[in-house]
């Protein structure tokens, strides 16, 4: 019933019929992307559609010690969004943090050591900025993907090692999903991903309770499998 529209310098909320609910729910300076595109925030809505959260990077996220990113929260009972907390977060084009579907927590990366070390820490924090937990340190350049209920998340390293973790618990290696990309969760336990290209591409089904299995294979030399998930 509500639609959030992201712009390069702000977010507006509309009713589904096109009437304006809130103009400039959040505003921010035009972000230097060091490229030809304009940055706009990813919006995460609650399942009920009555609240949303987003993360905004500093105006210049490319400096050696960038300013803090900002995490905002809004529900339909509020006239405008609240700034929940700020923290240094590594900027990757179009992504700053991975927010849980229930808007309770988020995951973000921050540089660990010198830039030439190419190492990052993956941190988990409550949406109000409390309870920071370091999940892992390593060659991490991709934000995790949350399960549909926010109870688990999947991430992988640049060496393509795969892990499943739950808030409050240590990550568990998931070797049957190594070399897999484009992960999408189906529900609270199962997720899909694409492995390859050696020997052809494979569509894999993973689970928090069992090893992964191949559900489709394409011939060698074909393009990477593209898929969507019907929940």
N, C-alpha and C positions, 0 to 999 in steps of 0.2 A: 504493500500500500504506500510505501515511501521510497523515494529514489534519491540517493546522494550523488551529486554531480561534482567531480573533482576538476579543478582548474589550476593553472600554473601558479596562482597566487591566492587560492581560497577554495572553500567547499560550500556548496549550497544544498539545501534539502527541499524536495518538491513532493507533493502528493502525486499519486499515479495518474491523476487526470491533468497534470501539468501546472497546477496552481502552486505558488511558492509557499513553503512553510517557514523556512529560515534562510535569509541571505547572509553570506559570510559567517557561517557556523564556525569556521576556523579560517584565519588568514595568516599568511607567511610571505616572506620575500621570495622573489623569483630565484630559484635554485640554479647554481652554476653546474650544469651537467657535463661541461667540457666537450659537448657535442652539439649537433644541430637540433635535437629534440628538447622539448620543455618537460620538466619533471612534474608529475601529478601524483598525489598520494593514493595508495591502495586503501580501500575502505573495508573494514570487517564488520558486518552486521551480526547481531545476536540472532539466534534461531527464531525468537519471537518477533523480530523486526522492530523492537521498541528501543533499541540502543545500538550504538556503533562506537568503534574505536579506530584510531589511525595514528601513524607515526610520521613526523616531519623532520627532515634532516636540516642541518645548518645551511645558511646561504651559500657558503663555500665548503663543501664536504671533502675537498681534495687536499687540504693542508696536512702537514705532518702530524699536528695535534689539533684535529678539528674541534669546533665547538660542539656542545651537546645537542643531540636530537631530542625532540619533544613528543611526548605521548599524550594524546587527547582522548577524552571519553565524553559521550553525550547520550542522554536518553530523552525521550519525547516529553518528559515532564520538565526539562530544563530549557530556559530561553536560549542558551548557547552552550558550547562545549567547555568542559573543564580541563585545564592543564594538569594531568595527573602527576607526571614527574619528568625529569630530564636526565639524560645520561649519554656519555660518548658511545656511539654505535658506528660500526663500519658501514659506509655507503656503498651499495652495489646498485647499478642502474635500475631504477624503479622499485627497489626493495630496500627496506631499512630494518624491519623486524617482522617476525611471524607471530601473529596474534591468535590465541586459542579461540575456537568457535564460541565458547561461552563467555569470552571477553574477561576471563579471570587472570590470565597469564600471557606473557609473551617471551619469545626467544630472539636473541640478537647476537651478532658477532662483534668483537673488538680486537684490535691488533695486539698481539703478544710479542714483545721484543722488538728488534729492529726491523724495518721494512724488508731488508734483504733476507730475513729469516723466513718470510712468507708463512707465518704462523698466526693463528687467530684463536681466541677463546670463545666458546659458545656458552652464553649465559642465559639462565632462566630466571624470570623475575615476575612477581605479582604485578597486576596492572596498575596498582597504586605506587609502585616503585619499591616495595618492601620485599624482604626474603630472597635476595639474590643468591642463586646457586650456580656454580660453575659446572657445566656438564662435561666439557671436553676441551682439550687444547691440541691443535695440530694444523695440518694443511686443509683448513675448512674455508670454503668460499661460497657455499650454498646454504641458504636458510632452510631449516627443517620444515617438514609438512606435518600438520596436526591431524590426528584421527577426527572423525566427525563429532565425537563427544568430548574432545579435548583431553581424554585420559591418557593418550600416548602420542608420541611423535617419532618420525623417521628422519634420519639424516645420513649423509655420507661424506667421506673425505675426498680430497683431490686424487688420492690413490684408489678411489672407488670402493673403499671398505664401507660396508653398510651397518647401521646400528638402529636399534629400537630402544626408546627410553620412555619412562614415565616420570612425571614430577615427583621429586622426593626419592627417586631410586637411581642407581648407577646404570648407564647405558649397557645394553646387551648386544654383542656382535651378532649380525644376521648374515653369515657367509653365503647362504644360498641366494642372496640378492646383490652380491658384489657385481660391479660393472653395470649396474642398472640405473636408469635416469628417468626423468619425467614422472615421478611418483605421484599418484592420486589415491587417496583413501576412499574406499567404498562405504565402510561403516566403522564401528568402533574397533574392529579386529582385523579387517582385511584391506589390502591395498594393491594397486596395480602399478606396473612399471615396465619399461622397455629395456631389454638387454641386447648387446651386440657391439659392433657389426660382425665380429669374427664368426664365420660359419652361418651367417644370416642373422636377421633380427628376430627377437623372441618377445612376445607379450607374456609377462610373468605375473602370477598371482601370489602375493605374500600374505602372511598372517602373523599375529602376535603369539599364536599358540602352536604353530606347525611350520615346517620348512616350506620354501617357495616351490611352486610348480609351474611348468610351461603350459599355457593354454592356447597359444598360437605361435607358429613359426613361419617366417617368410623365407624365400630362396636367397641364396648368397648373391650379393650385388644389388639387391633392391634397396629402395630408400627406407629410411627409418620409419618404423610404425608410428602412426599418429592415432590417438584414441581419445574418447571422452567417456565420462562415467555417468550413467543414469542411476541416481540414487532413489 
